[in-house]
Amino acid sequence: MLKYHMYGLDTHNRERGSTTVEWLGLATIAVLVIALLLPQVRSTAGDVWGNVVGQLTGFFS
């Protein structure tokens, strides 16, 4: 067990922070829930999503 802990492979260690991917996943879920629950923000959420996708497309091209 010590060998795995030294190399960061200890899967039983719960004292780690949340990763960026986890935060992005939670944010995406929150946006989708809000967009589905509030019809008046659907178009705004669509615009925001389009802007995010456009920024990411420009960033990676």
NORPEQUI-V654992 format. One record per residue. N is the residue number from 0. SS is DSSP state (helix for helix, strand for strand, loop for the rest). NEAR is the number of other ideal C-beta (glycine too) atoms within 12 Angstrom. D_LAST is the distance of its C-alpha to the last C-alpha in Angstrom with 2 decimals. Layout:
# NORPEQUI-V654992
{{N SS NEAR D_LAST} {N SS NEAR D_LAST}}
This chain:
# NORPEQUI-V654992
{{0 loop 11 43.50} {1 helix 8 43.39} {2 helix 9 41.28} {3 helix 12 38.56} {4 helix 13 38.75} {5 helix 10 38.32} {6 loop 10 35.00} {7 loop 10 33.63} {8 loop 12 34.29} {9 loop 15 36.97} {10 loop 11 36.00} {11 loop 10 39.01} {12 loop 13 37.84} {13 loop 8 37.07} {14 loop 8 36.71} {15 loop 11 32.97} {16 loop 9 30.63} {17 loop 13 28.12} {18 loop 10 24.63} {19 helix 10 21.49} {20 helix 10 20.81} {21 helix 13 24.38} {22 helix 13 24.07} {23 helix 15 20.94} {24 helix 14 22.89} {25 helix 15 25.92} {26 helix 18 24.16} {27 helix 19 22.67} {28 helix 14 26.19} {29 helix 15 27.75} {30 helix 23 25.62} {31 helix 19 26.42} {32 helix 14 30.10} {33 helix 19 30.36} {34 helix 21 28.76} {35 helix 13 31.25} {36 helix 13 34.24} {37 loop 14 33.90} {38 helix 12 33.42} {39 helix 10 33.13} {40 helix 18 29.87} {41 helix 17 28.16} {42 helix 13 26.66} {43 helix 16 25.60} {44 helix 23 24.02} {45 helix 16 22.17} {46 helix 15 20.94} {47 helix 20 19.90} {48 helix 21 18.11} {49 helix 14 16.28} {50 helix 14 15.29} {51 helix 18 14.18} {52 helix 15 12.03} {53 helix 14 10.57} {54 helix 13 10.01} {55 helix 13 8.49} {56 helix 11 6.09} {57 helix 10 5.29} {58 helix 9 5.74} {59 helix 8 3.80} {60 loop 7 0.00}}
